[in-house]
Amino acid sequence: MMAAVRSKDTQPEVVVRRLLHKNGYRYRIHRSDLPGKPDIVLSSKRKIIFVHGCFWHQHEGCDFSHVPKSNRGYWAPKLKANRSRDRKHIKALRAGGWECLVVWECELSKPNRLDRLLSRFLGPGFAPRTSTQTEASRRQLNRRLRRISARSARRRTLRSSVRG
């Protein structure tokens, strides 16, 4: 099962990258010379975007961030180590003069909120999607977001049936 978990080019990461690219931003991905190999690096702005899965990085207050009931002795320390490693990497990046933003998987199901989040972080150069955006690209993005939301809903249903 663990072999199927991807660390690069995940669906949420690709959605954020497409949105940035569509708005004219050019970036580097997974720069190994920076702490934590950030998902998206905007070198000219000295800004970094991490796209975190709610489960793997334990997003506080999110339905997806739970510790599995089976094999808690393995999962609890693993997920806790992920969170502390994230904090360590962000602290090192900030000390190096980088601004960091964490985009959570659950935030992708709210496109307007994601637009506001990115425009606040990136400043005046980021133009949130407008009505002039082509219908085809809007449909494509909505399909991706629905797929992510459906996957999240299946996880919730599966988890509640296991708990039941």
C-alpha positions, 0 to 999 in steps of 0.5 A: 500500500505504501508504495502507491503513495506518491510524493511528487506530482500529486493531483492537488499539487498539479491543480495548484501548479496549473492555476499558477501557470495559467496566471503567468507564473513560472516556477521550479518544482521540488528543488533539492537544494532547499530544505524539504524539497518544496513543491513549488518555488517562485525564485524571483519572488523568494516565495515557496508553496507547499501542497500538503495532503491533510492526512499525511501532514495532519491538517488540524481541524480537518476531517481527513487528518485522523490517525488510523485505528489499526496499527496506531503504534506505527501511524501516530509517531510517523504522522507526528514526525511528518508534522515536526519535519514540516515545521523544521523545514519551514523555519529553515526556509524563513530563516533563509529569507523565503516566504512560505505558504501551505496549501491544504488538500481540502482547500482545493474543493473551494476554488474561490478561497484558493484564489484569494489565498494565492492572490494574498500570498503572491501579491498584485501579479496574481489575477484570480479567475474571471468570467473571461476565462475560457469555458474549456479550462474552467470545465477542466479545472472543475472536473479535477476539483470534483474528482478530488472532492469525490475521493475525499468523500469516499474516504470519509464514507469509508472511515465512518463505516469502519468506525461504525 
